[in-house]
């Protein structure tokens, strides 16, 4: 058994641990199949070398996480109203939404 990177359009789509006989049977469904002990889905193939994708931009990751948090808080508000939450609870949630929004604006500058 050997580990193979199955590549389509220059990107590893699947990694299999299998026999050469199985690889021969599925070869036509892929642009290239490369033996590799390290490659993972998402790695790139330039015709000679398998490479991991670049590290994501930490600011973009943080921005996406903050947007997700903001969307979750906004989604809570109608439920909070439906449960007849106190004015203080509503105000607290609105304040939190405003703080997240301001933080998000700071990330976008």
Buried (B, 14 or more C-beta within 10 A) or exposed (E): EEBBBBBEEEBBBBBBEEEEEBBEEBEEEBEEBBEBEEBEEEBBBEEEEBEEEEEEEEEEEEBEEBEEBBEEBEEBBEEBEEEEBEEEEBEEBEEBBEEBBEBBEEEEE
